[in-house]
Amino acid sequence: MRNFYTIILVMFTVLSCSDVKFNSPAMQANKNGELWRAQFYASDIDFGGFVIEGGNNLEVVQLFTTNDVRGTFELGGDSQNVAIYRDANGVVYSTANAPDPSLSIYPTDGQIVVEDIIDNVEPKTLIGTFWFNAYTADGLSYINFNEGVFYKVPLIGGLELIQN
């Protein structure tokens, strides 16, 4: 009887874990409370900092830091570090944009954390986390990304910054 329970337990474990996907490399976050996953990702060193990009067929997220080292980069306010999201309709949200005072009294904010730069592989890869609140250029529309992760995103170059 004990073997029967062991077999049932193993079958339950295998079946319940069949939805788990291990992605490497990966970039994902919660966008306005819903899971958002990139289907393509790359990073670059440009203008003295990192550009980390992930997207799917319709949407793109770009994270820009002013330095190309491990560390925490604050977003919003007077910060030169920027997070940008371009939606399926081409609308751009950026932490460089201030909200319209009628919409929110809270400024844009967020954080990019570059936790590791793996340089013993070719191409080098970046690992880190991010979150941000961003607005459109007119300050009337808002987007939130939280619990964001980029994992082993290859540092291959050739990226262009999204213009706001």
Buried (B, 14 or more C-beta within 10 A) or exposed (E): EEEEEEEEEEEEEEEEEEEEEEEEBBBBBBBEEEEBBBEEBBBBBBEEBBBBBBBEEEBBBBBBBEEBEEEEBEBBEEBBBBBBBBBEEEEBBBBBBBBBEEEBEEEBBBBBBBBEBEEEEEEBBBBBBBBBBBBBBEBEBBBBBBEBBBBBBBBEEEBEBBEE
